[in-house]
């Protein structure tokens, strides 16, 4: 059964450039939570303050009231909330009982204060992600 200690954080684009030491700090900041079906996890248009990794269960993603995706184990959402205080781009609601790993923005900011070099690694990961999106848009 996956946990904070076994979650493969380097597969998450935001953490792809992090060292083992960086990942250890991030894992320590993750909080494991259980939620029932029907729980609103994040709401489109509201300010995001946490990032979620799904360990068990499924959730529905909606934009403008329309279902656009279903997320399951080893998938994640809300990572941009760690980087800015902008409104969420979608609503996510649990479809089943879920076990989640949650990283709150305050805990993440504390990690950045402890490890300032981590910010450069996150910027590099963001640049890679933007370049990939740019390449897809023009191909």
KEKE-3310 file (N, C-alpha, C; in steps of 0.2 Angstrom, whole numbers, plus 5000, padded with zeros to 4 digits):
npx = (5004:5004:5013:5017:5031:5034:5029:5032:5039:5048:5042:5032:5030:5034:5043:5053:5067:5072:5084:5088:5089:5081:5069:5066:5064:5052:5044:5043:5035:5022:5005:4995:4979:4962:4947:4929:4917:4911:4917:4922:4936:4944:4940:4934:4940:4942:4955:4969:4978:4984:4992:4988:4991:4985:4983:4974:4958:4946:4943:4933:4935:4930:4926:4920:4908:4907:4911:4928:4938:4944:4952:4965:4974:4991:4990:4989:4985:4983:4996:5000:4996:5005:5014:5009:4996:4984:4967:4959:4959:4950:4937:4937:4931:4929:4925:4925:4929:4944:4962:4973:4988:4994:5001:5003:5003:5009:5018:5026:5032:5040:5049:5055:5061:5070:5078:5085:5090:5082:5072:5077:5078:5064:5060:5067:5061:5048:5051:5054:5042:5034:5040:5038:5024:5023:5029:5020:5009:5012:5014)
npy = (4994:5011:5025:5040:5038:5030:5035:5040:5053:5060:5057:5067:5081:5094:5091:5085:5088:5088:5084:5068:5072:5084:5078:5070:5080:5085:5074:5072:5083:5080:5076:5063:5060:5054:5054:5054:5048:5061:5072:5089:5093:5103:5119:5126:5142:5147:5152:5142:5132:5120:5105:5089:5072:5057:5042:5031:5027:5037:5052:5066:5078:5094:5107:5122:5117:5105:5088:5084:5075:5060:5056:5045:5033:5037:5048:5066:5083:5101:5106:5119:5127:5128:5136:5149:5160:5159:5158:5142:5131:5121:5111:5098:5083:5070:5053:5041:5033:5040:5040:5052:5061:5076:5092:5106:5124:5132:5124:5120:5132:5134:5124:5129:5140:5134:5127:5136:5134:5125:5132:5136:5123:5120:5130:5127:5115:5120:5127:5117:5111:5121:5122:5110:5111:5121:5116:5106:5113:5119:5109)
npz = (5000:4995:5002:5011:5012:5001:4990:4973:4971:4961:4949:4948:4940:4945:4955:4948:4946:4959:4972:4981:4995:4995:4991:5002:5012:5007:5007:5021:5024:5019:5023:5027:5023:5025:5016:5013:5001:4989:4995:4994:4987:4981:4974:4959:4955:4968:4979:4979:4991:4994:4989:4981:4982:4976:4984:4986:4979:4969:4960:4954:4941:4937:4926:4924:4928:4920:4918:4916:4918:4927:4941:4948:4959:4962:4954:4954:4959:4960:4961:4956:4966:4975:4970:4967:4972:4966:4958:4958:4944:4942:4949:4961:4966:4978:4972:4978:4994:4999:5000:5003:5000:5007:5003:5011:5007:5016:5023:5012:5008:5020:5018:5007:5012:5021:5012:5000:4988:4982:4975:4963:4956:4955:4947:4935:4933:4930:4918:4909:4909:4903:4890:4885:4884:4875:4864:4861:4857:4845:4836)
capx = (5000:5008:5012:5022:5038:5035:5027:5037:5039:5051:5037:5028:5034:5036:5049:5057:5074:5074:5088:5085:5088:5075:5063:5065:5061:5045:5040:5041:5030:5016:5001:4991:4972:4956:4941:4923:4914:4907:4920:4924:4943:4946:4934:4936:4939:4944:4962:4972:4982:4987:4993:4986:4993:4980:4985:4969:4952:4945:4940:4931:4938:4925:4928:4913:4902:4907:4916:4933:4943:4943:4959:4965:4980:4997:4989:4990:4982:4984:5003:5001:4994:5011:5019:5006:4990:4979:4961:4960:4956:4945:4934:4939:4927:4930:4920:4925:4933:4950:4967:4977:4994:4992:5006:5000:5007:5014:5023:5030:5036:5045:5054:5059:5065:5076:5083:5083:5092:5076:5068:5080:5076:5057:5060:5069:5055:5043:5053:5054:5035:5032:5043:5034:5017:5024:5030:5013:5004:5014:5015)
capy = (5000:5017:5030:5046:5036:5026:5039:5042:5061:5062:5057:5073:5086:5099:5088:5080:5090:5088:5078:5064:5076:5088:5074:5068:5085:5086:5068:5073:5088:5077:5074:5058:5061:5050:5057:5050:5050:5067:5078:5094:5094:5110:5122:5131:5150:5149:5152:5136:5132:5114:5100:5083:5066:5052:5036:5026:5030:5041:5059:5069:5084:5097:5114:5126:5112:5099:5083:5083:5069:5056:5054:5039:5032:5040:5055:5072:5089:5107:5108:5126:5131:5128:5141:5155:5161:5161:5154:5135:5130:5116:5108:5091:5080:5063:5049:5035:5034:5041:5041:5057:5065:5083:5096:5113:5129:5135:5119:5120:5138:5133:5120:5133:5144:5130:5125:5141:5131:5121:5136:5135:5117:5121:5135:5123:5110:5124:5129:5111:5110:5126:5121:5104:5113:5125:5111:5102:5118:5121:5103)
capz = (5000:4995:5008:5010:5011:4995:4984:4969:4970:4955:4943:4948:4936:4949:4959:4944:4947:4966:4975:4986:5001:4994:4991:5009:5016:5005:5010:5028:5025:5017:5028:5025:5025:5022:5014:5011:4994:4989:4998:4989:4988:4979:4970:4954:4956:4974:4980:4981:4997:4995:4983:4983:4978:4977:4986:4985:4977:4963:4961:4947:4940:4933:4924:4921:4929:4916:4920:4911:4920:4933:4944:4953:4962:4959:4951:4958:4957:4964:4962:4955:4972:4979:4967:4967:4976:4961:4959:4955:4937:4942:4955:4962:4971:4979:4970:4982:4999:4997:5005:5000:5003:5006:5005:5012:5004:5021:5024:5006:5009:5025:5015:5002:5016:5023:5006:4995:4981:4979:4971:4956:4954:4954:4941:4930:4931:4927:4912:4905:4907:4898:4884:4882:4882:4869:4858:4859:4854:4839:4832)
cpx = (5004:5007:5017:5029:5039:5033:5032:5037:5042:5047:5033:5032:5037:5043:5054:5065:5076:5079:5085:5084:5082:5069:5061:5062:5053:5041:5038:5036:5023:5012:4996:4984:4967:4950:4935:4921:4911:4910:4923:4932:4946:4940:4937:4935:4941:4952:4965:4978:4986:4987:4991:4989:4988:4984:4980:4963:4952:4942:4938:4933:4932:4928:4921:4907:4902:4913:4921:4938:4941:4951:4959:4972:4986:4996:4989:4986:4983:4991:5004:5000:5000:5015:5015:4999:4984:4973:4963:4956:4951:4942:4935:4935:4928:4924:4919:4928:4940:4956:4972:4983:4993:4999:5003:5005:5012:5019:5028:5035:5041:5050:5059:5064:5071:5081:5081:5085:5087:5072:5070:5078:5069:5056:5062:5064:5049:5044:5052:5046:5032:5034:5039:5027:5018:5025:5024:5009:5006:5016:5009)
cpy = (5006:5021:5035:5044:5033:5030:5041:5049:5063:5062:5063:5078:5091:5097:5084:5082:5090:5082:5074:5067:5080:5084:5072:5073:5086:5080:5069:5078:5086:5075:5069:5059:5056:5054:5053:5052:5057:5073:5082:5095:5101:5112:5127:5138:5152:5148:5145:5137:5125:5110:5093:5077:5060:5045:5030:5030:5034:5048:5061:5076:5088:5105:5117:5121:5106:5095:5083:5078:5066:5054:5049:5038:5034:5046:5060:5078:5095:5109:5115:5130:5132:5134:5148:5155:5163:5156:5147:5135:5125:5114:5101:5088:5072:5059:5043:5037:5035:5042:5046:5059:5072:5087:5103:5118:5132:5130:5119:5126:5137:5129:5124:5138:5140:5128:5130:5138:5127:5125:5136:5129:5117:5125:5131:5118:5114:5125:5123:5110:5115:5125:5115:5106:5117:5121:5108:5107:5120:5115:5100)
cpz = (5000:5001:5006:5009:5005:4989:4980:4966:4963:4949:4943:4945:4940:4953:4955:4945:4954:4967:4980:4993:5001:4995:4998:5013:5014:5007:5017:5029:5023:5023:5024:5028:5022:5021:5012:5004:4995:4993:4993:4991:4986:4974:4965:4956:4963:4975:4983:4987:4998:4988:4986:4979:4980:4978:4984:4983:4971:4965:4954:4947:4935:4932:4921:4922:4925:4918:4914:4912:4926:4935:4948:4956:4958:4955:4956:4955:4962:4965:4961:4961:4976:4977:4967:4971:4971:4961:4955:4949:4937:4949:4955:4967:4972:4976:4975:4989:4996:5002:5000:5004:5002:5008:5005:5009:5010:5023:5018:5007:5014:5022:5010:5006:5019:5018:5000:4988:4978:4974:4964:4953:4951:4947:4935:4928:4928:4920:4907:4904:4902:4891:4881:4880:4875:4863:4856:4855:4847:4834:4830)
residu = (UNK:UNK:UNK:UNK:UNK:UNK:UNK:UNK:UNK:UNK:UNK:UNK:UNK:UNK:UNK:UNK:UNK:UNK:UNK:UNK:UNK:UNK:UNK:UNK:UNK:UNK:UNK:UNK:UNK:UNK:UNK:UNK:UNK:UNK:UNK:UNK:UNK:UNK:UNK:UNK:UNK:UNK:UNK:UNK:UNK:UNK:UNK:UNK:UNK:UNK:UNK:UNK:UNK:UNK:UNK:UNK:UNK:UNK:UNK:UNK:UNK:UNK:UNK:UNK:UNK:UNK:UNK:UNK:UNK:UNK:UNK:UNK:UNK:UNK:UNK:UNK:UNK:UNK:UNK:UNK:UNK:UNK:UNK:UNK:UNK:UNK:UNK:UNK:UNK:UNK:UNK:UNK:UNK:UNK:UNK:UNK:UNK:UNK:UNK:UNK:UNK:UNK:UNK:UNK:UNK:UNK:UNK:UNK:UNK:UNK:UNK:UNK:UNK:UNK:UNK:UNK:UNK:UNK:UNK:UNK:UNK:UNK:UNK:UNK:UNK:UNK:UNK:UNK:UNK:UNK:UNK:UNK:UNK:UNK:UNK:UNK:UNK:UNK:UNK)
# end
